[in-house]
Amino acid sequence: MFIIDFLLNFLKDPLTVIQDLIVTYDTLIYVILFLVVFVETGFVIMPLLPGDSMLFAIGVIAATTGQLNIAIVIPLLITAALLGDNLNYFIGKKFGSYIKEKQRILFLKKEYIVQTELFFEKNGVKAIILARFMPIIRTIAPFVAGAGSMKYKNYIINCIIGATLWVTSITFLGYFLGQISWVKHNFEKVVLAIIILSILPLIIKLFKKK
């Protein structure tokens, strides 16, 4: 129950959660943020961890309070994303058929895998890059790539591009917009907008499918 409450709070208000963690753990916050990104991208059964909103909050904190060093956090989280992606790819390669047989494992639903496979069929190798900016699919895409027939060479090139674009773009967006007073005072609305924009492609795809 504690973990679920923590995740819900993290998804709802990542700015406050991260600032509270900084007060409690000081510089160990870098390790915590590394682990959050690593687990979200590295474990196919954990697709609901915060991603975009957390990166945006990191940028805001770096710009407004200086409690996080953006020169440290960006390369750190790119590394976390790459390591997580590669772990997920090889999990898919090793256990893909077994996991696909299950209807649900923790937060992972079989329909998520099916949707991601359809996304791959439509977009091909570039899906690795595009998936970076889409919650849930971001977590499952490396698994599907490993479970499918995608060669590792093709996968890793797009993986590096996607991870770098994802971390840098959203963190810098938070860094620059976070200096605007309206954003600071309406952060929950901004986070909600980010979440809606990130899942909008999925919503459009579902409507087209119907």
C-alpha positions, 0 to 999 in steps of 0.5 A: 500500500505504501508503494502504491501511495508513493507512486500516486503522489509521485505521479500527481505532484513530482515537484513536491515529492522530489523536493521532500526526497532532497530534504531527506536524502540530500545528494542521494537524490541522484541515486534515487532519480537514477533508480526511478528512470532505470526501473521504469525503462528496465522492468517491463512489469513497471510501466506506470512509474513517472517519466515525463513529469519527473524530468520536467520537475527536475528541470524546474528544481534545477532552475529555481532552487539549485538543489539539483545540478543539471550538468550532473542529472542529465547525463546520469539519467540518460545513462539510467535510461540506456541501461534500463532499455538494454536490460529490458531488451534482453529480458524480452529476448530471454522471457518474451514468450513466457511473459506474453502468455500472462494476462497480467503481471503486477502493473503490466497488462497483456493489452499494453504489449499488444498495443506496443507491437501494433505501434512497432508494426506501423512505425518500424525501427523509428518506434524506439525513438518515438516510444520514448515520449509515450508513457507505458509504450516507453517501458514496453518498447525495449521488451517488444524489440527484444522479443521480436526480430529486431537486431541489436545493432539497429535497436541500440542506435535508436535507443541512444538517440531516443534516450538522449532526446527524451531526457535533454528535451523535457528536462531543459523544457522544465529548466527554462519554463520553470523560471516563469512565475506562472509555471511555478504557481500552477505546476500541477496544471502544467504536469497534467498538460504534459501527461495529456500531451504525452498520451495524446498519440495513444488516444488519437490512435484508439479513436482511429482504430474504432 
